[in-house]
Structures are given as C-alpha cells and as structure tokens.
C-alpha cells in the first residue's frame, strides 16, 4: 500500500519560511515524477511545483516561482518543498503527489490526472 505523508506545515507570518516534507512508503518514488499541489478554501486544487524522477528538472506555478523550491532525496524516498517569502495568499492545504510514470512531457507535470497517489494534505497558514 502506497502512502505519502506530508509534514512541516503550520502557521507562519508573512515573509516567513516553511519546509514541507513528503515521505513515501510502499513505493520507491525514485522512478516517478513528484509534485506538490494546494487547495485554498473555496478554490480548486492547483499545481504548485513538480520535480522529475532524477531531480534535474523542476517546474513551478508562476505564483510561487522564485520563492518556492522543490527537491527530492531518492535515497530517503522523500520530496521537499522549501517555501520562502510566504504571503497570505499561500494559505492552503498542501498535497504531495506521486506520478504515474518516469518520463513526462513538460505539460504532464502540471496536470493533476498525471498523479495517482496523494498524501492526506497539510495545512499552511500565512498571517498578514
């Protein structure tokens, strides 16, 4: 059984930083693309960031580019999301997701349906 467990969320003031972790079990994630999505209250879930299976290629939503960094440690079966310069509009439940295969075209990384395993989500709240 595949499990993705997020940690590191919480309450932070605007301008602060948080580091989310996603630990996988039941699946060796090193051969899959991995992504982070988020859902704010009353809004659709949206893409935040993704990383290729090798860790070489990363992809970001325009709203977080330059502030967030996705990375992975395949030896630890873990993916990270470093979030800096947080804004109140970053407040959301953040979800880690594991891809369906190793090789993706560019647009695949941004597509929710290309991820078949999801974590339970973790709350990030940024106060103004």
C-alpha positions in Angstrom: 0.0 0.0 0.0 1.4 3.3 -1.1 1.4 6.1 1.5 2.6 9.7 1.1 2.8 11.6 4.4 3.3 15.3 4.5 4.9 17.2 7.4 6.3 20.6 8.2 3.1 22.7 7.8 1.8 25.2 10.3 1.2 28.9 11.0 3.8 31.5 9.9 3.8 35.3 9.5 4.0 36.8 6.0 7.6 36.9 4.8 8.5 33.8 6.8 9.5 30.3 5.6 8.4 26.8 5.9 9.8 23.5 4.6 7.3 20.8 3.7 8.4 17.1 3.6 6.7 14.2 1.9 7.8 10.8 3.0 6.8 7.8 0.8 6.3 4.2 1.8 5.1 1.3 -0.2 6.6 2.6 -3.4 10.1 3.6 -4.5 9.4 7.1 -5.7 12.8 7.5 -7.2 11.5 6.4 -10.6 8.5 8.7 -10.6 7.8 12.4 -11.1 6.6 14.0 -7.9 4.5 17.1 -7.4 3.0 19.5 -4.9 -0.5 20.9 -5.2 -2.5 23.1 -2.9 -6.1 24.0 -2.3 -7.3 27.2 -0.7 -10.7 27.5 0.9 -13.4 27.8 -1.7 -11.0 27.2 -4.6 -10.0 24.4 -6.9 -6.8 22.4 -6.2 -3.9 23.9 -8.1 -0.5 23.0 -9.2 2.4 24.4 -7.1 5.6 22.6 -8.1 7.0 19.4 -9.6 10.3 17.6 -10.0 11.4 15.0 -12.5 12.4 11.5 -11.3 16.1 12.4 -11.5 15.7 15.7 -9.6 17.3 17.6 -12.5 14.2 19.3 -13.9 11.8 21.4 -11.8 8.6 23.1 -12.6 6.7 25.9 -10.8 3.5 27.8 -10.9 4.0 31.4 -11.8 2.6 32.4 -8.4 5.5 30.7 -6.5 8.4 30.9 -8.9 11.4 32.5 -7.2 10.0 31.8 -3.7 9.5 28.1 -3.6 12.0 25.3 -4.3 11.1 21.7 -4.8 13.7 19.0 -4.3 14.0 15.3 -3.7 16.2 12.8 -1.9 15.6 9.5 -3.6 17.8 7.7 -1.0 15.3 8.8 1.6 12.3 8.3 -0.6 11.3 11.9 0.3 10.4 15.1 -1.5 10.6 18.6 -0.1 9.1 22.0 -0.7 11.0 24.9 0.6 8.7 27.9 0.9 10.3 31.3 1.4 8.8 34.9 1.4 5.4 33.4 2.2 2.3 35.5 1.5 -1.2 35.3 3.0 -2.4 34.1 -0.5 -0.2 31.0 0.0 -2.6 29.8 2.7 -3.9 26.4 1.7 -3.9 22.7 2.3 -0.8 21.4 0.5 -0.8 17.9 -1.1 2.1 15.8 -2.1 1.5 13.6 -5.2 3.4 10.8 -6.9 3.4 10.4 -10.7 2.2 7.6 -12.9 5.5 7.0 -14.7 9.1 8.1 -15.1 9.1 10.1 -18.2 6.7 13.1 -18.6 6.4 15.7 -21.3 6.5 19.3 -20.0 2.8 19.8 -19.6 2.3 16.5 -17.8 4.0 17.8 -14.7 1.2 20.5 -14.3 -1.6 18.1 -14.8 -3.4 16.7 -11.7 -4.6 13.5 -13.5 -0.9 12.5 -14.1 -0.5 11.8 -10.4 -2.1 8.7 -9.0 -1.1 8.7 -5.3 -1.8 11.6 -3.0 -1.0 12.5 0.6 -3.7 13.5 3.1 -2.7 17.1 2.9 -1.2 19.5 5.4 -2.3 23.0 6.4 -0.2 26.0 5.7 -1.5 29.3 7.1 0.3 32.6 6.5 -0.8 35.5 8.6 -0.6 39.1 7.5 
